[in-house]
Each structure stands twice: as C-alpha cells, then as structure tokens.
Amino acid sequence: MSAVAEQTQLLADRITALEESSTLAMTKKARELAALGHKVISLSVGEPDFKTPAHICEAGKQAIDDGFHGYSPVAGFPDLRQAIADKLRRDNNIDWQPENIVVSTGAKHSLANAIQVLVNPGDEVIIFAPYWVSYSEMVKLAEGKAVIVDGAFENDFKVIPEQLEAAITPRTKVIMYASPNNPTGSVYSEAELRALGAVLEKHEDVFVLADEIYEYINFTGNGNFSMGSIPALKERVITVNGVAKGFAMTGWRIGFIGAAKWITQGVEKLQGQVTSGTCSIAQKAAVAAFTGTLEPTMEMAKAYQRRRDLVVKLLKDIPGFKVNVPQGAFYAFPDVSYYFGKSDGENTINNSDDFSLWLLNNSYVSTVAGSGFGAPDCIRISTAAADEKLEEAVARIKKAVETLK
C-alpha cells in the first residue's frame, strides 16, 4: 500500500464516506485533456459565461475604496439583509424581516447550514430526483438518511403529491427540491407546488428546503412561485437563493436563507463557529444586485432560452436521445440509455458514467453523468456557452455516437 493510501485511511469516516462531486470531477478531467493540447468543449460546469453586470462590479470597487476591508457581521451586513428581505417581498411574496435572513458563502453553504441545524442522526430527508449532486452528500454529512423520490421523465422529471405522501414517515424531517431544477431545467408551477404543499400541511413536523438559485432563469412566462409564500407553510419553509446564476456572480460567493427566526438564529450560531461572515466586498456588490436594475439579468435569461431552443433541437436529431424541453436554468438532460450495451469495438457503454467519459475521450466534449444527480439513464449538458460552441459540441456528440453499435 502506498504512503498516500495509508494516510487516506486516517481521514475521518465522514469524509471517506463522501462521494466526489461528479460535476467538479468531470471539469477536472476536461482540464487535464485540454492541458494535453486537445480542443475540449466543456459543458460540464454550471457556470454562466457572462460577466457580472457593470453596476454590480462598480459597487464592489466602491466598497474597496470605502474601506470595507474588515470582518463582516456573521449573518451579513444590515443593508444586504434588508435588501434581501425587500427582494423576497417583491419577487416571492414572502414577508420576512432582516432578522429572518442569513447571508452565507454561496447558496451551497446556505443549504449545508440549513441541513446541519435541522437534521439529527437518523432523520430522513426526502430529496426530489433528479437533484443537484451535493444534496445527498450534505444529508450524509449531517448523519441523516436521504430518501430519494424520482420524478418521471414523462412528467418532466417532477414529483407528484401521491409520491410525496407515500415517502413521508415518522422519521421525515425535511424535503429538498430545486425549481428551476438543476440538472433537468424543470420548473414546478404554482399549482404543482400548492398541491405538494397541501400534502405537507398535514405533516406539521416536516420542513421544506426550497432551492431557488435559478429563479430568474425561468422560461415559463409565469415567474417563479415560492412555496414559502403559502401562509400555512411559511414558518416551515427555508428559502435558499443567491447571486451566482441570475447575476453571473459565481465567484463572488453570496447565498442566503430566508426562514423562521429560530432557524436563522441556529444558522448564525453554526456559521459563527465555522466561517463567520462572508466576504465584505462581495456583500456590498450583492446589495447593488438586489436593489439595482434587473435588465442585464433578463437579457441573460433571453440568451439562455435561445440556447435551450438550439440545443434541444440539435439533441433531438441524435438517434436514441430522449429529450425533454427544460423550462428554466441552463441545462439539457437527455436520456441516453439507448446506448447502454453498445460498443465502438474497444469500449462498451454500460451506464451514463461510461457514456459521459467515453464522450470526453472520443469527442472531447465534457458532460456529466446523470448517476450523480440520481438519474442514471441521463447526462447533463450545460447550455451556458456560446451558440457556436454548443453547435460544435452537439455535432461532435452526434458524430461520435455513430460509431456505437
């Protein structure tokens, strides 16, 4: 056994039990191939290809000039918490005060915080699948049990009330979902969320963790409905959002929760012992994001919709691909199980992991296997890239799969 392997055995069990993020793993492999000189098109990472809007950048620069160089309050600067409370009232019909807001280092951090303060060992967390890769691992870290409920392809990957009701047990503590969804792009309508909410009204000890990070990238024309706006559920819904996707601010690392005061107090207590307050400069930029114009955000959303239309059309032209029409976010999530069991003469495709890796090695297009998202028949393709890159990528994929027999 190598020295590295021996040292790895010394890691805490909670770390060795964690799966590596499949999105980050594929991004790493794509970079390695690119470093060897291959012209890789990376469609594996969920990151906007737009720059942060100018007025937000200017606010960050001004914060530096104004001397916001020190530690920030654990829960966030008061003006940012107020701006977020105003945004929730304006956009989501959720009436929270600044004391109901905690700002963290990205929406991922916000989700992890909420799970840590609510979930005890053995508690069950219902996760609507397909789900973002880190949900189940966050539950695992909290020593909870992830209960996966699958949304059917035929229902646009969305879970229905009867499934939710059947999954709830006396051990259920939280349900988690994202709308718009990563990886599918599916959006739960107001009627669908109210129907799910009606189930939850009967289970007064079950909380809802609603991930709305893709809120502004919504192609339905109806806006994004928040379960936290349902009066009977308000005290039990933790709304998670941030600036990464809608404002192209992934690297600024600002996320937040809006929740009942006792929950935000718990999150603040946890955060105070782990990270303290997040970046002061980024917080001031986030104030400008939440209080300023949404015109750049809406322009980005239009571009994502155009790219969605382009990629769905091209993917549907690939034999064997089953493709739904995403209603939000910036992903396509085709079912590629038609190719399982097929071979190029040297390699046999057994599952979506094989298929995604095979595509990377044979077409130099980086995607992510659906297995990490709880959907092993699918692959995720990010559409957050220029039109010409998307066209070339799908053309490469189509040409590559022609060799599979």
Disulfide bonds with the S-S distance in Angstrom:
none
